[in-house]
Amino acid sequence: MTEAVNRQFYLHQRPEGRPTSDDVRRRDVAVPSPGQGQVLIKNLYFSIDPAIRGWMRDEPNYLPPIELGAPIRSTTVGRVVESRHPDFAEGDEVWGMNAWEDYSVAEGGTLVKIPADNQYPLQYYLDIFGAVGMTPYFGLLEAGQIKSGQTVLMSAAAGAVGSLGGQIAKIKGCKVVGLAGSDEKCRWITEDLGFDKAINYKTCGSLVDAIAEACPEGVDVYFDNVGGEILDAALLNLRDHARIVFCGAISGYNAKEPVPGPYNWWQILAKSAVVQGYLVSNYFDRFPEGVKQMAQWLEEGRIHFREEIVDGFENTLEAFQKLFDGTNEGKMIVRVEDDSAA
Amino acid sequence: MTEAVNRQFYLHQRPEGRPTSDDVRRRDVAVPSPGQGQVLIKNLYFSIDPAIRGWMRDEPNYLPPIELGAPIRSTTVGRVVESRHPDFAEGDEVWGMNAWEDYSVAEGGTLVKIPADNQYPLQYYLDIFGAVGMTPYFGLLEAGQIKSGQTVLMSAAAGAVGSLGGQIAKIKGCKVVGLAGSDEKCRWITEDLGFDKAINYKTCGSLVDAIAEACPEGVDVYFDNVGGEILDAALLNLRDHARIVFCGAISGYNAKEPVPGPYNWWQILAKSAVVQGYLVSNYFDRFPEGVKQMAQWLEEGRIHFREEIVDGFENTLEAFQKLFDGTNEGKMIVRVEDDSAA
């Protein structure tokens, strides 16, 4: 092992705007050794998520900022190559919060073992069975408290979280309206995924009016991944006692100036609405329940999703940048190298 | 009755910034006649509230905007002079949502009868037994879900709502920190009202740091009457799963440009916090329970409050303007004329 190289993307400087190869750089370092209670894993898949952009800021957040010089934090799926933790053995497949690098050392307690009889592609544990699937699952059922008959408005509805969320809300008997940025995305979520309506926010004219037309009785639950102008338009369409699941704010992640909260902030009071700041990690203990439910829906053909798998460690930064262009289709994942070579 | 004059303040034009006598004008009109199911009352006291400024805007709100030419909407205490509603008789004392005018016609269903055996000053039904007392009562207990041992941060803590709120939170076993704009106000809320700490936000330097020092374990419940920079400072001091009771935003009421939501909006997500848009009117059915509790605390000497009573109908606008200077001490009320003359 000691002669192997550990390729790594690390944070050289904090990005202003869209992260560049000046901000996120590559280097080769030595493969680390696990200490007592730790596990060395070979990473097979990286999860490429908008949230990572937030961790690059030097601001208070739900996780500490990525330190300058540190590898880029990310959820990964990997295989145990050396274990000094009693719950893990060489060859175990695991997922957890690691980094964009070939080899990570993790505390055993932070890793989740993938069942030995797993029949699904490994990267599912970075999407439908991982945070991407659990985010809309607990976000709608717990933070959003959706109920049958309610109107749910999904932002980024053709995205990984939004497309799963809309399908979950449909299964639960809600009317679901999705916001997406192209006609093809709108077609996909309505025709293939069963959303009731879709709004192309780039071409619809007044988004406030378009939401009002699609949701004539108002919005009961707005699931917000984006913030900004889309959030502001949603706020003007709330029903009394509406709930806003505040899950992300991608519109502001690359901003160079401080981004204010919504201009229509007052509507929260006017409609006696609730904004629930939402982190899927609060439901970590309940992931097995969510995974079981998602697997069942998957087998029943009631849930569909898309992955965009980018091959090769060296393409990781480019895959990340693509998130902010809105051009990716489905959950973005990097396959570090062929499984067979791992 | 028909020869009496009905003096009235009405909305001539929508204010930009602080309302002036060009925006809110006086006129004399005829005394109206009640229709079927309605009641004519002689107003004795006007409640002078920041919320009225919001109703002057032509924007969606929890009540419709005051129309141009219409009298200024306000809670009042009055005496029935003519009733065409079975529940009210001449001479009954009542409170309800009426207007800045000598005589109002109200739907019977919108008025609350003051008990015939009432032993308190009539204007108490505009403050401690009215919306001003019920706002912090239900705001903290229901919207804020305060629990013994929690840290509660009160904005506008020397104001009518804030000063009562802090005392209620103390009775419920919370640690209470108040924000106020003068040393005298800070002295009053700590020495006379029993707040644990007070911060003069005008002289404390960094408000973020001052709150952090006063609330080293973070803020569990922030009661927001003000919005703006004070809200932003509070957001940087939230404990995980904190609750923000969004009750008002006086800092923005006179703004001429759209006021954004808080710059530290992201902290709501980062701390899994809840913003509860709060209208005391949602708890209208439970007012009797709240009034009973406040009366008991009042008799036990556990609740203190201040009123600033301005004498004379003609001084109503001036009293209203004073709210936005931060110079009023206690709940602002206009006594329309001597009770004896009513």
Contacts between the chains, C-beta under 8 A, distances in Angstrom:
chain1	res1	chain2	res2	distance
A	54	B	266	7.8
A	59	B	266	7.7
A	60	B	236	6.7
A	60	B	267	6.9
A	60	B	270	6.4
A	61	B	266	7.6
A	61	B	270	5.0
A	62	B	269	7.2
A	62	B	270	4.5
A	62	B	271	7.3
A	62	B	272	7.6
A	227	B	265	7.5
A	236	B	60	6.8
A	246	B	268	5.7
A	246	B	269	5.1
A	247	B	269	7.3
A	248	B	269	7.4
A	249	B	265	7.4
A	249	B	266	6.5
A	249	B	269	7.4
A	252	B	266	8.0
A	258	B	263	5.0
A	259	B	263	7.3
A	259	B	265	7.8
A	260	B	260	3.3
A	260	B	261	6.0
A	260	B	262	7.2
A	260	B	263	5.1
A	260	B	265	7.1
A	261	B	260	6.0
A	261	B	261	2.5
A	261	B	262	4.5
A	261	B	263	6.7
A	261	B	264	7.8
A	261	B	265	3.3
A	262	B	260	7.2
A	262	B	261	4.5
A	262	B	265	7.3
A	263	B	258	5.0
A	263	B	259	7.3
A	263	B	260	5.2
A	263	B	261	6.8
A	264	B	261	7.8
A	265	B	227	7.5
A	265	B	249	7.4
A	265	B	259	7.8
A	265	B	260	7.1
A	265	B	261	3.3
A	265	B	262	7.3
A	266	B	54	7.8
A	266	B	59	7.7
A	266	B	61	7.5
A	266	B	249	6.5
A	266	B	252	8.0
A	267	B	60	6.9
A	267	B	277	7.9
A	268	B	246	5.7
A	268	B	275	6.1
A	268	B	277	4.0
A	269	B	62	7.2
A	269	B	246	5.1
A	269	B	247	7.3
A	269	B	248	7.5
A	269	B	249	7.4
A	269	B	277	4.2
A	269	B	278	6.7
A	269	B	279	6.9
A	270	B	60	6.4
A	270	B	61	5.0
A	270	B	62	4.5
A	270	B	277	7.1
A	271	B	62	7.4
A	271	B	277	6.2
A	272	B	62	7.6
A	272	B	277	5.0
A	272	B	278	6.8
A	272	B	279	5.3
A	272	B	282	5.7
A	273	B	277	4.6
A	274	B	274	6.3
A	274	B	275	6.9
A	274	B	276	5.6
A	274	B	277	6.9
A	275	B	268	6.1
A	275	B	274	6.9
A	275	B	275	4.0
A	275	B	277	8.0
A	276	B	274	5.6
A	277	B	267	7.9
A	277	B	268	4.0
A	277	B	269	4.3
A	277	B	270	7.1
A	277	B	271	6.2
A	277	B	272	5.0
A	277	B	273	4.6
A	277	B	274	6.9
A	278	B	269	6.7
A	278	B	272	6.8
A	279	B	269	6.9
A	279	B	272	5.2
A	282	B	272	5.7
